[in-house]
């Protein structure tokens, strides 16, 4: 994930934005309604994707976007990164499907939200193929942060057998 922050986003590590990358256990693995998926290929992590249980914050996001996707009832998809040499093989699409199904099983979520930086190669067209644009900050006065906000359809929850954990996710290969 840090490779992506430095290589694709070119922001470098910014603690207020990326603390979850440094402590993924606290951010994604301990909270019941959050998760982190990792795809390995020949011992190397080649893709990641996560769900967190909070919506976008204002600032830096437009206030109306934060109001539309409140924390607690919004599953935010984040850290969906695929190393460049592994892109265009369906990994991100599979991760998104698994994460959306996790959010539906976890319960209590009413919306699936994400934002993307259009400067990341392939990110904007990928998300436009799956989700509905909510706000393109480039069209706002001053251009905002230049990111694009999206909403994905929430899948219907599949019943979980008694005694089974909602945290189990089939492996992504």
MARFI-643722 format. One record per residue: residue number from 1; residue in one letter; z, y, x negated of N, C-alpha, C in turn. Coordinates in nm, 4 decimals. Layout:
BEGIN
[rec NUM, 'a', [Z, Y, X], [Z, Y, X], [Z, Y, X]]
...
This chain:
BEGIN
[rec 1, 'x', [0.0000, -0.1183, -0.0833], [0.0000, 0.0000, 0.0000], [0.0000, 0.1248, -0.0878]]
[rec 2, 'x', [0.0756, 0.1197, -0.1979], [0.0753, 0.2359, -0.2872], [-0.0616, 0.2580, -0.3501]]
[rec 3, 'x', [-0.1328, 0.1493, -0.3810], [-0.2688, 0.1645, -0.4341], [-0.3543, 0.2468, -0.3388]]
[rec 4, 'x', [-0.3434, 0.2182, -0.2100], [-0.4225, 0.2901, -0.1098], [-0.3818, 0.4367, -0.1033]]
[rec 5, 'x', [-0.2523, 0.4632, -0.1096], [-0.2032, 0.6010, -0.1044], [-0.2615, 0.6827, -0.2201]]
[rec 6, 'x', [-0.2686, 0.6214, -0.3367], [-0.3213, 0.6931, -0.4523], [-0.4739, 0.6945, -0.4563]]
[rec 7, 'x', [-0.5364, 0.5811, -0.4272], [-0.6811, 0.5685, -0.4432], [-0.7581, 0.6281, -0.3261]]
[rec 8, 'x', [-0.7246, 0.5882, -0.2028], [-0.8035, 0.6317, -0.0875], [-0.7542, 0.7627, -0.0267]]
[rec 9, 'x', [-0.6234, 0.7750, -0.0107], [-0.5696, 0.8955, 0.0525], [-0.5571, 1.0104, -0.0465]]
[rec 10, 'x', [-0.5476, 0.9778, -0.1736], [-0.5394, 1.0743, -0.2821], [-0.4208, 1.1704, -0.2702]]
[rec 11, 'x', [-0.3214, 1.1317, -0.1923], [-0.2029, 1.2166, -0.1773], [-0.0971, 1.1820, -0.2789]]
[rec 12, 'x', [-0.1031, 1.0599, -0.3320], [0.0065, 1.0136, -0.4140], [0.1255, 0.9831, -0.3247]]
[rec 13, 'x', [0.2307, 0.9359, -0.3841], [0.3508, 0.9009, -0.3086], [0.4254, 1.0276, -0.2684]]
[rec 14, 'x', [0.4445, 1.0446, -0.1379], [0.5206, 1.1571, -0.0830], [0.6358, 1.0944, -0.0042]]
[rec 15, 'x', [0.7595, 1.1083, -0.0516], [0.8720, 1.0386, 0.0116], [0.8815, 1.0556, 0.1631]]
[rec 16, 'x', [0.8613, 1.1744, 0.2159], [0.8766, 1.1942, 0.3607], [0.7676, 1.1228, 0.4402]]
[rec 17, 'x', [0.6552, 1.0903, 0.3775], [0.5471, 1.0196, 0.4460], [0.5447, 0.8707, 0.4144]]
[rec 18, 'x', [0.5924, 0.8326, 0.2971], [0.5698, 0.6965, 0.2481], [0.6954, 0.6175, 0.2155]]
[rec 19, 'x', [0.8122, 0.6613, 0.2595], [0.9366, 0.5890, 0.2280], [0.9309, 0.4442, 0.2757]]
[rec 20, 'x', [0.8599, 0.4189, 0.3857], [0.8478, 0.2828, 0.4380], [0.7771, 0.1895, 0.3405]]
[rec 21, 'x', [0.6916, 0.2438, 0.2566], [0.6200, 0.1618, 0.1585], [0.7167, 0.1118, 0.0512]]
[rec 22, 'x', [0.8125, 0.1941, 0.0158], [0.9088, 0.1578, -0.0878], [1.0128, 0.0593, -0.0353]]
[rec 23, 'x', [1.0487, 0.0720, 0.0932], [1.1483, -0.0177, 0.1514], [1.0941, -0.0793, 0.2811]]
[rec 24, 'x', [0.9945, -0.1675, 0.2701], [0.9353, -0.2262, 0.3913], [1.0329, -0.3123, 0.4705]]
[rec 25, 'x', [1.1315, -0.3703, 0.4041], [1.2295, -0.4528, 0.4758], [1.3036, -0.3674, 0.5785]]
[rec 26, 'x', [1.3517, -0.2515, 0.5379], [1.4254, -0.1633, 0.6303], [1.3326, -0.1052, 0.7372]]
[rec 27, 'x', [1.2094, -0.0748, 0.6999], [1.1173, -0.0101, 0.7928], [1.0548, -0.1069, 0.8931]]
[rec 28, 'x', [1.0217, -0.2284, 0.8483], [0.9413, -0.3168, 0.9330], [1.0008, -0.4546, 0.9599]]
[rec 29, 'x', [1.0836, -0.5040, 0.8713], [1.1288, -0.6418, 0.8865], [1.2657, -0.6536, 0.9530]]
[rec 30, 'x', [1.3522, -0.5574, 0.9351], [1.4830, -0.5621, 1.0013], [1.4758, -0.5218, 1.1487]]
[rec 31, 'x', [1.4101, -0.4113, 1.1823], [1.4061, -0.3738, 1.3248], [1.3321, -0.4792, 1.4075]]
[rec 32, 'x', [1.3899, -0.5205, 1.5180], [1.3353, -0.6282, 1.6024], [1.1941, -0.5982, 1.6526]]
[rec 33, 'x', [1.1644, -0.4747, 1.6853], [1.0359, -0.4424, 1.7481], [0.9345, -0.3861, 1.6488]]
[rec 34, 'x', [0.9562, -0.4126, 1.5206], [0.8644, -0.3704, 1.4145], [0.8220, -0.4936, 1.3366]]
[rec 35, 'x', [0.7112, -0.4824, 1.2670], [0.6671, -0.5941, 1.1838], [0.5722, -0.5436, 1.0761]]
[rec 36, 'x', [0.5535, -0.6251, 0.9748], [0.4588, -0.5993, 0.8670], [0.3850, -0.7292, 0.8400]]
[rec 37, 'x', [0.2536, -0.7232, 0.8419], [0.1709, -0.8389, 0.8081], [0.1053, -0.8134, 0.6729]]
[rec 38, 'x', [0.0959, -0.9181, 0.5939], [0.0367, -0.9099, 0.4611], [-0.0643, -1.0224, 0.4492]]
[rec 39, 'x', [-0.1825, -0.9907, 0.3984], [-0.2856, -1.0916, 0.3755], [-0.2986, -1.1122, 0.2251]]
[rec 40, 'x', [-0.2848, -1.2370, 0.1841], [-0.2987, -1.2729, 0.0429], [-0.4274, -1.3502, 0.0226]]
[rec 41, 'x', [-0.4890, -1.3266, -0.0911], [-0.6067, -1.4033, -0.1314], [-0.5899, -1.4328, -0.2800]]
[rec 42, 'x', [-0.5786, -1.5614, -0.3124], [-0.5612, -1.6056, -0.4511], [-0.4446, -1.5346, -0.5196]]
[rec 43, 'x', [-0.3330, -1.5240, -0.4465], [-0.2119, -1.4667, -0.5023], [-0.2067, -1.3154, -0.5061]]
[rec 44, 'x', [-0.3100, -1.2507, -0.4573], [-0.3141, -1.1044, -0.4576], [-0.3071, -1.0528, -0.3141]]
[rec 45, 'x', [-0.2287, -0.9494, -0.2905], [-0.2242, -0.8873, -0.1582], [-0.3512, -0.8054, -0.1417]]
[rec 46, 'x', [-0.4289, -0.8391, -0.0376], [-0.5572, -0.7719, -0.0171], [-0.5607, -0.6886, 0.1100]]
[rec 47, 'x', [-0.4619, -0.7051, 0.1982], [-0.4597, -0.6268, 0.3217], [-0.3177, -0.6235, 0.3774]]
[rec 48, 'x', [-0.2871, -0.5143, 0.4466], [-0.1575, -0.4996, 0.5126], [-0.1775, -0.4332, 0.6476]]
[rec 49, 'x', [-0.0814, -0.4491, 0.7334], [-0.0804, -0.3807, 0.8624], [0.0596, -0.3884, 0.9199]]
[rec 50, 'x', [0.1005, -0.2828, 0.9908], [0.2373, -0.2791, 1.0413], [0.2436, -0.2158, 1.1798]]
[rec 51, 'x', [0.3541, -0.2448, 1.2478], [0.3908, -0.1791, 1.3734], [0.5265, -0.1163, 1.3504]]
[rec 52, 'x', [0.5384, 0.0110, 1.3846], [0.6697, 0.0748, 1.3853], [0.6968, 0.1277, 1.5244]]
[rec 53, 'x', [0.8246, 0.1437, 1.5557], [0.8653, 0.1768, 1.6925], [0.8882, 0.3248, 1.7150]]
[rec 54, 'x', [0.8100, 0.4058, 1.6482], [0.8214, 0.5491, 1.6718], [0.6833, 0.6113, 1.6791]]
[rec 55, 'x', [0.6745, 0.7116, 1.7616], [0.5492, 0.7828, 1.7772], [0.5336, 0.8907, 1.6721]]
[rec 56, 'x', [0.4244, 0.9640, 1.6799], [0.4012, 1.0727, 1.5847], [0.5019, 1.1852, 1.6060]]
[rec 57, 'x', [0.5377, 1.2515, 1.5012], [0.6359, 1.3599, 1.5070], [0.5647, 1.4954, 1.5016]]
[rec 58, 'x', [0.6240, 1.5944, 1.5654], [0.5726, 1.7312, 1.5579], [0.6844, 1.8215, 1.5067]]
[rec 59, 'x', [0.6550, 1.9042, 1.4066], [0.5371, 1.8941, 1.3226], [0.5447, 1.7697, 1.2347]]
[rec 60, 'x', [0.4451, 1.7305, 1.1686], [0.3205, 1.7983, 1.1398], [0.2113, 1.7773, 1.2452]]
[rec 61, 'x', [0.2309, 1.6822, 1.3368], [0.1282, 1.6537, 1.4376], [0.1355, 1.7554, 1.5508]]
[rec 62, 'x', [0.0260, 1.7732, 1.6249], [0.0290, 1.8649, 1.7385], [0.1393, 1.8233, 1.8367]]
[rec 63, 'x', [0.2147, 1.9197, 1.8893], [0.3255, 1.8871, 1.9807], [0.2828, 1.8030, 2.1007]]
[rec 64, 'x', [0.1679, 1.8300, 2.1579], [0.1266, 1.7556, 2.2766], [0.0951, 1.6098, 2.2423]]
[rec 65, 'x', [0.0524, 1.5815, 2.1197], [0.0292, 1.4429, 2.0780], [0.1638, 1.3713, 2.0662]]
[rec 66, 'x', [0.2621, 1.4381, 2.0056], [0.3958, 1.3788, 1.9929], [0.4575, 1.3536, 2.1308]]
[rec 67, 'x', [0.4379, 1.4447, 2.2240], [0.4920, 1.4266, 2.3592], [0.4242, 1.3114, 2.4327]]
[rec 68, 'x', [0.2953, 1.2954, 2.4092], [0.2208, 1.1883, 2.4768], [0.2615, 1.0500, 2.4272]]
[rec 69, 'x', [0.3054, 1.0404, 2.3014], [0.3401, 0.9119, 2.2407], [0.4843, 0.9164, 2.1892]]
[rec 70, 'x', [0.5825, 0.9128, 2.2809], [0.7223, 0.9246, 2.2383], [0.7723, 0.8006, 2.1641]]
[rec 71, 'x', [0.8648, 0.8260, 2.0733], [0.9303, 0.7152, 2.0018], [1.0035, 0.6281, 2.1030]]
[rec 72, 'x', [1.0088, 0.4992, 2.0735], [1.0769, 0.4046, 2.1610], [0.9826, 0.3324, 2.2548]]
[rec 73, 'x', [0.8893, 0.4074, 2.3151], [0.7928, 0.3436, 2.4054], [0.6528, 0.3392, 2.3446]]
[rec 74, 'x', [0.6407, 0.3871, 2.2212], [0.5119, 0.3853, 2.1515], [0.5195, 0.2902, 2.0332]]
[rec 75, 'x', [0.4250, 0.1983, 2.0255], [0.4086, 0.1137, 1.9077], [0.3024, 0.1818, 1.8221]]
[rec 76, 'x', [0.3438, 0.2257, 1.7055], [0.2489, 0.2917, 1.6168], [0.1962, 0.1912, 1.5152]]
[rec 77, 'x', [0.0650, 0.1731, 1.5130], [0.0027, 0.0896, 1.4109], [-0.0088, 0.1740, 1.2850]]
[rec 78, 'x', [0.0299, 0.1170, 1.1730], [0.0245, 0.1935, 1.0487], [0.0042, 0.0998, 0.9309]]
[rec 79, 'x', [-0.0240, 0.1605, 0.8192], [-0.0412, 0.0895, 0.6914], [-0.1466, -0.0210, 0.7001]]
[rec 80, 'x', [-0.2487, 0.0033, 0.7814], [-0.3582, -0.0935, 0.7910], [-0.4551, -0.0605, 0.6781]]
[rec 81, 'x', [-0.4340, -0.1324, 0.5702], [-0.5104, -0.1103, 0.4483], [-0.5760, -0.2409, 0.4065]]
[rec 82, 'x', [-0.7012, -0.2298, 0.3639], [-0.7730, -0.3455, 0.3093], [-0.8332, -0.2998, 0.1765]]
[rec 83, 'x', [-0.8087, -0.3770, 0.0733], [-0.8655, -0.3417, -0.0576], [-1.0177, -0.3346, -0.0455]]
[rec 84, 'x', [-1.0805, -0.2406, -0.1144], [-1.2248, -0.2187, -0.0984], [-1.3112, -0.3432, -0.1120]]
[rec 85, 'x', [-1.2789, -0.4298, -0.2058], [-1.3620, -0.5492, -0.2271], [-1.3457, -0.6540, -0.1166]]
[rec 86, 'x', [-1.2500, -0.6340, -0.0271], [-1.2272, -0.7277, 0.0830], [-1.2608, -0.6675, 0.2195]]
[rec 87, 'x', [-1.3181, -0.5494, 0.2195], [-1.3548, -0.4846, 0.3455], [-1.4822, -0.5464, 0.4009]]
[rec 88, 'x', [-1.4982, -0.5272, 0.5326], [-1.6169, -0.5714, 0.6055], [-1.6236, -0.7246, 0.6182]]
[rec 89, 'x', [-1.5036, -0.7872, 0.6202], [-1.4938, -0.9317, 0.6411], [-1.4064, -0.9645, 0.7622]]
[rec 90, 'x', [-1.3716, -0.8632, 0.8406], [-1.2942, -0.8853, 0.9620], [-1.1434, -0.8844, 0.9458]]
[rec 91, 'x', [-1.0933, -0.8576, 0.8258], [-0.9483, -0.8608, 0.8045], [-0.8769, -0.7529, 0.8859]]
[rec 92, 'x', [-0.9259, -0.6313, 0.8818], [-0.8593, -0.5224, 0.9548], [-0.8627, -0.5484, 1.1050]]
[rec 93, 'x', [-0.9743, -0.5947, 1.1547], [-0.9862, -0.6239, 1.2983], [-0.8864, -0.7325, 1.3380]]
[rec 94, 'x', [-0.8719, -0.8339, 1.2560], [-0.7772, -0.9419, 1.2835], [-0.6335, -0.8910, 1.2784]]
[rec 95, 'x', [-0.6037, -0.8078, 1.1790], [-0.4701, -0.7495, 1.1701], [-0.4378, -0.6677, 1.2943]]
[rec 96, 'x', [-0.5326, -0.5851, 1.3381], [-0.5097, -0.5015, 1.4562], [-0.4824, -0.5894, 1.5781]]
[rec 97, 'x', [-0.5587, -0.6950, 1.5955], [-0.5382, -0.7854, 1.7089], [-0.3989, -0.8478, 1.7037]]
[rec 98, 'x', [-0.3595, -0.8979, 1.5863], [-0.2273, -0.9593, 1.5710], [-0.1156, -0.8577, 1.5952]]
[rec 99, 'x', [-0.1319, -0.7360, 1.5449], [-0.0291, -0.6329, 1.5624], [-0.0181, -0.5900, 1.7081]]
[rec 100, 'x', [-0.1302, -0.5771, 1.7759], [-0.1276, -0.5410, 1.9185], [-0.0599, -0.6508, 1.9997]]
[rec 101, 'x', [-0.0891, -0.7753, 1.9685], [-0.0241, -0.8864, 2.0388], [0.1256, -0.8889, 2.0102]]
[rec 102, 'x', [0.1641, -0.8594, 1.8870], [0.3067, -0.8509, 1.8535], [0.3735, -0.7437, 1.9387]]
[rec 103, 'x', [0.3125, -0.6254, 1.9474], [0.3704, -0.5147, 2.0253], [0.3860, -0.5539, 2.1713]]
[rec 104, 'x', [0.2873, -0.6233, 2.2257], [0.2957, -0.6665, 2.3660], [0.4105, -0.7668, 2.3843]]
[rec 105, 'x', [0.4243, -0.8616, 2.2922], [0.5318, -0.9604, 2.3003], [0.6695, -0.8981, 2.2800]]
[rec 106, 'x', [0.6776, -0.7974, 2.1947], [0.8063, -0.7345, 2.1643], [0.8656, -0.6688, 2.2880]]
[rec 107, 'x', [0.7810, -0.6216, 2.3768], [0.8273, -0.5608, 2.5014], [0.8755, -0.4181, 2.4842]]
[rec 108, 'x', [0.8695, -0.3433, 2.5927], [0.9186, -0.2062, 2.5938], [0.8199, -0.1021, 2.5476]]
[rec 109, 'x', [0.7093, -0.1461, 2.4937], [0.6076, -0.0501, 2.4498], [0.5104, -0.0227, 2.5644]]
[rec 110, 'x', [0.4770, 0.1037, 2.5807], [0.3817, 0.1447, 2.6838], [0.2483, 0.1898, 2.6253]]
[rec 111, 'x', [0.2469, 0.2195, 2.4951], [0.1244, 0.2698, 2.4315], [0.1134, 0.2165, 2.2896]]
[rec 112, 'x', [-0.0109, 0.2009, 2.2452], [-0.0433, 0.1669, 2.1067], [-0.1119, 0.2889, 2.0472]]
[rec 113, 'x', [-0.0525, 0.3469, 1.9472], [-0.1011, 0.4707, 1.8876], [-0.1282, 0.4498, 1.7393]]
[rec 114, 'x', [-0.2211, 0.5255, 1.6847], [-0.2429, 0.5304, 1.5407], [-0.3125, 0.6602, 1.5071]]
[rec 115, 'x', [-0.3061, 0.6961, 1.3821], [-0.3871, 0.8073, 1.3333], [-0.4515, 0.7630, 1.2027]]
[rec 116, 'x', [-0.5609, 0.8303, 1.1702], [-0.6309, 0.7948, 1.0477], [-0.6802, 0.9198, 0.9779]]
[rec 117, 'x', [-0.6987, 0.9050, 0.8492], [-0.7565, 1.0113, 0.7675], [-0.9054, 0.9806, 0.7548]]
[rec 118, 'x', [-0.9909, 1.0664, 0.8111], [-1.1349, 1.0381, 0.8058], [-1.1931, 1.0379, 0.6647]]
[rec 119, 'x', [-1.1164, 1.0840, 0.5663], [-1.1654, 1.0818, 0.4286], [-1.1637, 0.9411, 0.3692]]
[rec 120, 'x', [-1.0872, 0.8494, 0.4301], [-1.0832, 0.7115, 0.3803], [-1.2148, 0.6440, 0.4173]]
[rec 121, 'x', [-1.2860, 0.5906, 0.3196], [-1.4161, 0.5300, 0.3485], [-1.4091, 0.4237, 0.4588]]
[rec 122, 'x', [-1.4891, 0.4421, 0.5626], [-1.5011, 0.3455, 0.6717], [-1.3934, 0.3531, 0.7777]]
[rec 123, 'x', [-1.2861, 0.4296, 0.7556], [-1.1727, 0.4303, 0.8492], [-1.2108, 0.4856, 0.9866]]
[rec 124, 'x', [-1.2710, 0.6011, 0.9889], [-1.3006, 0.6630, 1.1188], [-1.3963, 0.5783, 1.2032]]
[rec 125, 'x', [-1.5085, 0.5324, 1.1491], [-1.5961, 0.4486, 1.2325], [-1.5290, 0.3197, 1.2782]]
[rec 126, 'x', [-1.4449, 0.2612, 1.1924], [-1.3734, 0.1403, 1.2313], [-1.2868, 0.1674, 1.3531]]
[rec 127, 'x', [-1.2041, 0.2714, 1.3479], [-1.1144, 0.3001, 1.4589], [-1.1910, 0.3414, 1.5835]]
[rec 128, 'x', [-1.3001, 0.4108, 1.5680], [-1.3799, 0.4489, 1.6854], [-1.4392, 0.3257, 1.7538]]
[rec 129, 'x', [-1.4585, 0.2169, 1.6796], [-1.5113, 0.0935, 1.7387], [-1.4063, 0.0194, 1.8212]]
[rec 130, 'x', [-1.2784, 0.0508, 1.8011], [-1.1698, -0.0210, 1.8678], [-1.0870, 0.0637, 1.9638]]
[rec 131, 'x', [-1.0801, 0.1916, 1.9398], [-0.9823, 0.2755, 2.0080], [-1.0491, 0.3987, 2.0691]]
[rec 132, 'x', [-0.9685, 0.4702, 2.1476], [-1.0156, 0.5924, 2.2124], [-0.9523, 0.7115, 2.1421]]
[rec 133, 'x', [-1.0361, 0.8080, 2.1040], [-0.9856, 0.9284, 2.0387], [-0.8993, 1.0087, 2.1347]]
[rec 134, 'x', [-0.7854, 1.0542, 2.0853], [-0.6944, 1.1387, 2.1615], [-0.7036, 1.2822, 2.1110]]
[rec 135, 'x', [-0.7142, 1.2982, 1.9795], [-0.7213, 1.4318, 1.9208], [-0.7848, 1.4229, 1.7831]]
[rec 136, 'x', [-0.8878, 1.5024, 1.7605], [-0.9465, 1.5159, 1.6279], [-0.9011, 1.6522, 1.5764]]
[rec 137, 'x', [-0.8056, 1.6502, 1.4847], [-0.7472, 1.7751, 1.4372], [-0.8480, 1.8659, 1.3687]]
[rec 138, 'x', [-0.9592, 1.8102, 1.3214], [-1.0611, 1.8939, 1.2572], [-1.1183, 1.9950, 1.3550]]
[rec 139, 'x', [-1.1084, 1.9661, 1.4876], [-1.1603, 2.0568, 1.5904], [-1.0572, 2.1618, 1.6332]]
[rec 140, 'x', [-0.9338, 2.1510, 1.5852], [-0.8295, 2.2474, 1.6204], [-0.8442, 2.3740, 1.5367]]
[rec 141, 'x', [-0.7957, 2.4860, 1.5875], [-0.7969, 2.6073, 1.5041], [-0.7235, 2.5810, 1.3730]]
[rec 142, 'x', [-0.7873, 2.6100, 1.2643], [-0.7276, 2.5855, 1.1331], [-0.7432, 2.4428, 1.0834]]
[rec 143, 'x', [-0.7895, 2.3506, 1.1667], [-0.8161, 2.2134, 1.1250], [-0.6952, 2.1218, 1.1168]]
[rec 144, 'x', [-0.5756, 2.1737, 1.1532], [-0.4562, 2.0887, 1.1486], [-0.4448, 2.0184, 1.0151]]
[rec 145, 'x', [-0.4102, 1.8902, 1.0185], [-0.4023, 1.8089, 0.8963], [-0.5354, 1.7415, 0.8667]]
[rec 146, 'x', [-0.6316, 1.7584, 0.9591], [-0.7612, 1.6945, 0.9401], [-0.7634, 1.5482, 0.9773]]
[rec 147, 'x', [-0.6610, 1.4997, 1.0476], [-0.6574, 1.3585, 1.0850], [-0.7041, 1.3400, 1.2292]]
[rec 148, 'x', [-0.7329, 1.2165, 1.2639], [-0.7785, 1.1836, 1.3985], [-0.6759, 1.0882, 1.4597]]
[rec 149, 'x', [-0.6331, 1.1197, 1.5820], [-0.5344, 1.0402, 1.6554], [-0.6067, 0.9526, 1.7569]]
[rec 150, 'x', [-0.5637, 0.8275, 1.7689], [-0.6269, 0.7307, 1.8583], [-0.5228, 0.6569, 1.9423]]
[rec 151, 'x', [-0.5709, 0.6037, 2.0541], [-0.4911, 0.5128, 2.1360], [-0.5718, 0.3864, 2.1577]]
[rec 152, 'x', [-0.5055, 0.2733, 2.1419], [-0.5673, 0.1430, 2.1668], [-0.5153, 0.0880, 2.2983]]
[rec 153, 'x', [-0.5933, 0.0041, 2.3643], [-0.5411, -0.0598, 2.4855], [-0.4277, -0.1561, 2.4502]]
[rec 154, 'x', [-0.3258, -0.1553, 2.5341], [-0.2122, -0.2472, 2.5145], [-0.2491, -0.3809, 2.5772]]
[rec 155, 'x', [-0.2485, -0.4885, 2.4980], [-0.2780, -0.6196, 2.5575], [-0.1657, -0.6625, 2.6513]]
[rec 156, 'x', [-0.1982, -0.7501, 2.7418], [-0.0942, -0.8051, 2.8291], [-0.0057, -0.8965, 2.7477]]
[rec 157, 'x', [0.1215, -0.8899, 2.7771], [0.2180, -0.9742, 2.7045], [0.1967, -1.1197, 2.7412]]
[rec 158, 'x', [0.1980, -1.2043, 2.6413], [0.1914, -1.3486, 2.6602], [0.3350, -1.3978, 2.6610]]
[rec 159, 'x', [0.3753, -1.4735, 2.7628], [0.5149, -1.5194, 2.7673], [0.5528, -1.5967, 2.6418]]
[rec 160, 'x', [0.6728, -1.5717, 2.5946], [0.7262, -1.6414, 2.4776], [0.8187, -1.7506, 2.5287]]
[rec 161, 'x', [0.8003, -1.8756, 2.4835], [0.8879, -1.9839, 2.5289], [1.0341, -1.9538, 2.4996]]
[rec 162, 'x', [1.1227, -2.0008, 2.5845], [1.2665, -1.9818, 2.5669], [1.3070, -2.0327, 2.4296]]
[rec 163, 'x', [1.3840, -1.9513, 2.3594], [1.4307, -1.9897, 2.2270], [1.3378, -1.9495, 2.1144]]
[rec 164, 'x', [1.2152, -1.9109, 2.1462], [1.1209, -1.8693, 2.0422], [1.1436, -1.7221, 2.0101]]
[rec 165, 'x', [1.1163, -1.6817, 1.8891], [1.1324, -1.5429, 1.8466], [1.0047, -1.4653, 1.8745]]
[rec 166, 'x', [1.0191, -1.3395, 1.9132], [0.9009, -1.2548, 1.9299], [0.8476, -1.2124, 1.7945]]
[rec 167, 'x', [0.9181, -1.2440, 1.6874], [0.8767, -1.2011, 1.5546], [0.7777, -1.2980, 1.4908]]
[rec 168, 'x', [0.7562, -1.4123, 1.5494], [0.6638, -1.5071, 1.4878], [0.5221, -1.4630, 1.5142]]
[rec 169, 'x', [0.4443, -1.4585, 1.4118], [0.3050, -1.4186, 1.4199], [0.2234, -1.5228, 1.3467]]
[rec 170, 'x', [0.1139, -1.5710, 1.4048], [0.0314, -1.6680, 1.3325], [-0.0165, -1.6084, 1.2012]]
[rec 171, 'x', [-0.0326, -1.6894, 1.0995], [-0.0775, -1.6365, 0.9714], [-0.2168, -1.5769, 0.9825]]
[rec 172, 'x', [-0.2371, -1.4694, 0.9109], [-0.3690, -1.4065, 0.9017], [-0.4327, -1.4613, 0.7761]]
[rec 173, 'x', [-0.5487, -1.5159, 0.7882], [-0.6169, -1.5730, 0.6708], [-0.7440, -1.4975, 0.6423]]
